[in-house]
Amino acid sequence: MIKIKHMDRVFLKNKELIGSKYFLKPFVEANISEEYIRWLNDPKVNSYLEVRHEKQTNKSVKNYINSFYDVSEKYIWGIYVIDKKKHIGTVNISIDRYNSAEIGLMIGDKSYWGKLASDEAIKMVVDFAFKTLKINRITGGTYAENIGMIFTFKSLGFRREAVLKESVIGRNGKYSDIYRWAILAHEWRNK
């Protein structure tokens, strides 16, 4: 197990990641906009997110964003379009040094759905987690109906490890399966 010192963690939480079409910038309280809060409350955007169960407010979103900057090893970035500097979503990773890391993503700007923003954002974070943070295993979850995220996980080399039958109430009010995905550091290097 590799231990990251507090000062190193502060530096890493402020690290920007740059891809070919998108870049990731640490997402802080000052980045919260009315548009971002609208995304979190939009039934089309949040249909596969747990935030849909409660109305999101400026205060609840600030509390959530600030939770990434406490002493825990959690990271959150805003996803921005390189040529427009336009904010389109967020991606995050929570590290458990004794187990693995969990990745999460939200593309709020619907005009960027299907444009591989999720693929590039997750790829940058997975690369950062494996190469810089020296994580061995990264996991993620999807609702069985979330075809876009299933495609993203598969295209990046994640494998489906489990199906949690009828484990959440889905967007249609009926129980939905959750798929659990994972990739290991050596699998990522060998891709």
C-alpha positions as CSV (number, residue, x, y, z in Angstrom):
1,M,0.0,0.0,0.0
2,I,1.3,3.4,-0.9
3,K,0.6,6.3,1.5
4,I,0.2,9.8,0.0
5,K,1.2,12.6,2.4
6,H,-1.3,15.4,3.1
7,M,0.7,18.0,1.2
8,D,1.0,15.7,-1.8
9,R,-2.7,15.1,-1.7
10,V,-3.4,18.8,-1.7
11,F,-1.2,19.2,-4.8
12,L,-2.8,16.3,-6.5
13,K,-6.3,17.6,-5.8
14,N,-5.4,20.8,-7.7
15,K,-4.0,18.9,-10.8
16,E,-5.6,19.5,-14.2
17,L,-5.8,16.6,-16.6
18,I,-5.7,17.3,-20.4
19,G,-7.1,15.1,-23.1
20,S,-7.6,15.6,-26.8
21,K,-11.0,17.2,-26.8
22,Y,-11.7,17.7,-23.1
23,F,-9.8,18.8,-20.0
24,L,-10.5,18.2,-16.4
25,K,-10.1,21.0,-13.9
26,P,-10.5,20.6,-10.1
27,F,-14.2,21.4,-9.3
28,V,-14.5,23.6,-6.3
29,E,-17.3,25.6,-4.7
30,A,-16.6,28.6,-6.9
31,N,-17.4,26.5,-10.0
32,I,-21.0,25.8,-8.8
33,S,-23.4,27.5,-11.2
34,E,-27.1,27.7,-11.5
35,E,-26.7,25.6,-14.7
36,Y,-24.9,22.9,-12.7
37,I,-27.6,22.8,-10.1
38,R,-30.2,22.6,-12.9
39,W,-28.4,19.6,-14.4
40,L,-28.5,17.8,-11.0
41,N,-32.3,18.4,-10.8
42,D,-33.0,17.6,-14.4
43,P,-34.8,14.2,-14.6
44,K,-33.2,13.4,-18.0
45,V,-29.7,14.1,-16.6
46,N,-30.1,12.6,-13.2
47,S,-32.1,9.5,-14.2
48,Y,-29.2,7.2,-13.3
49,L,-27.8,9.3,-10.4
50,E,-28.8,9.0,-6.7
51,V,-29.1,12.8,-6.4
52,R,-32.5,12.4,-8.1
53,H,-34.1,11.4,-4.9
54,E,-33.7,14.8,-3.3
55,K,-34.0,18.3,-4.7
56,Q,-30.5,19.7,-5.1
57,T,-29.9,23.3,-3.8
58,N,-26.9,25.6,-3.7
59,K,-26.3,24.5,-0.1
60,S,-26.5,20.7,-0.7
61,V,-24.3,21.0,-3.8
62,K,-21.7,23.1,-1.8
63,N,-21.7,20.5,0.9
64,Y,-21.2,17.7,-1.6
65,I,-18.4,19.5,-3.5
66,N,-16.6,20.5,-0.3
67,S,-16.7,16.9,0.9
68,F,-14.0,16.2,-1.8
69,Y,-11.6,18.6,-0.1
70,D,-11.7,17.3,3.5
71,V,-9.0,14.9,4.7
72,S,-10.3,12.0,2.7
73,E,-8.8,10.9,-0.5
74,K,-11.5,11.9,-3.0
75,Y,-11.1,13.9,-6.2
76,I,-13.6,15.7,-8.3
77,W,-13.0,17.5,-11.6
78,G,-15.2,19.6,-13.9
79,I,-15.2,18.3,-17.5
80,Y,-14.6,21.2,-20.0
81,V,-14.4,21.3,-23.8
82,I,-10.9,22.4,-24.7
83,D,-11.7,24.7,-27.6
84,K,-14.7,26.4,-25.9
85,K,-13.6,26.2,-22.2
86,K,-17.3,25.1,-21.7
87,H,-18.2,23.2,-18.6
88,I,-20.2,20.1,-19.4
89,G,-20.1,17.8,-16.4
90,T,-18.1,16.3,-13.6
91,V,-16.1,13.1,-12.9
92,N,-14.8,11.9,-9.5
93,I,-12.9,9.1,-7.9
94,S,-12.9,8.0,-4.2
95,I,-9.9,6.1,-3.0
96,D,-10.0,3.4,-0.4
97,R,-6.3,2.6,0.1
98,Y,-7.2,-0.8,1.7
99,N,-9.5,-1.9,-1.1
100,S,-9.8,0.0,-4.4
101,A,-11.2,3.2,-6.0
102,E,-14.7,4.0,-7.2
103,I,-15.3,6.3,-10.2
104,G,-18.4,8.3,-10.9
105,L,-19.4,10.6,-13.8
106,M,-22.1,13.0,-14.9
107,I,-22.4,14.7,-18.3
108,G,-24.9,17.4,-17.5
109,D,-24.9,19.2,-20.9
110,K,-27.1,16.9,-23.0
111,S,-25.6,18.3,-26.2
112,Y,-22.5,16.4,-25.3
113,W,-24.2,13.0,-24.8
114,G,-22.9,10.5,-27.3
115,K,-19.8,12.6,-28.1
116,L,-17.3,10.4,-26.1
117,A,-16.8,13.0,-23.4
118,S,-17.5,10.3,-20.8
119,D,-14.9,8.0,-22.4
120,E,-12.2,10.6,-22.4
121,A,-12.9,11.9,-18.9
122,I,-12.9,8.4,-17.4
123,K,-9.8,7.5,-19.3
124,M,-7.9,10.5,-17.9
125,V,-9.0,9.8,-14.4
126,V,-8.2,6.1,-14.6
127,D,-4.8,6.9,-16.1
128,F,-4.2,9.4,-13.2
129,A,-5.3,6.9,-10.6
130,F,-3.2,4.0,-11.9
131,K,0.0,6.0,-12.8
132,T,0.1,8.8,-10.2
133,L,-1.9,7.5,-7.3
134,K,-0.7,3.9,-7.8
135,I,-4.1,2.4,-7.3
136,N,-4.4,-1.3,-8.2
137,R,-8.2,-1.6,-8.9
138,I,-10.9,0.8,-10.0
139,T,-14.6,0.0,-9.9
140,G,-17.8,1.7,-11.1
141,G,-21.5,1.0,-11.2
142,T,-24.2,1.4,-13.8
143,Y,-28.0,0.8,-13.9
144,A,-28.7,-2.0,-16.3
145,E,-30.6,0.4,-18.5
146,N,-27.8,2.9,-18.8
147,I,-26.6,1.9,-22.2
148,G,-24.2,4.8,-22.6
149,M,-22.2,4.0,-19.5
150,I,-22.2,0.3,-20.2
151,F,-20.6,1.2,-23.6
152,T,-18.1,3.5,-22.0
153,F,-17.0,0.9,-19.4
154,K,-16.7,-1.8,-22.1
155,S,-14.8,0.4,-24.5
156,L,-12.3,1.3,-21.8
157,G,-11.6,-2.4,-20.9
158,F,-13.6,-2.6,-17.7
159,R,-15.2,-6.0,-17.2
160,R,-18.6,-6.6,-15.6
161,E,-18.0,-8.5,-12.4
162,A,-21.4,-8.6,-10.8
163,V,-25.1,-8.0,-11.3
164,L,-26.9,-6.8,-8.2
165,K,-30.4,-7.9,-9.0
166,E,-33.2,-5.4,-8.4
167,S,-31.1,-3.4,-6.0
168,V,-32.3,0.1,-6.7
169,I,-35.5,1.8,-7.7
170,G,-34.9,2.8,-11.3
171,R,-36.1,5.9,-13.1
172,N,-39.4,4.2,-14.0
173,G,-40.2,3.5,-10.4
174,K,-39.5,-0.2,-10.8
175,Y,-36.6,-2.1,-9.4
176,S,-33.5,-2.1,-11.5
177,D,-30.3,-4.2,-11.6
178,I,-27.0,-2.6,-11.0
179,Y,-23.9,-3.8,-12.9
180,R,-20.6,-3.6,-11.1
181,W,-17.5,-3.0,-13.4
182,A,-13.8,-3.1,-12.6
183,I,-10.4,-2.9,-14.1
184,L,-6.9,-3.6,-12.6
185,A,-3.8,-1.6,-13.2
186,H,-2.0,-4.3,-15.1
187,E,-5.0,-4.7,-17.4
188,W,-5.0,-1.0,-18.1
189,R,-1.2,-1.0,-18.9
190,N,-1.7,-4.0,-21.3
191,K,-4.6,-2.4,-23.3
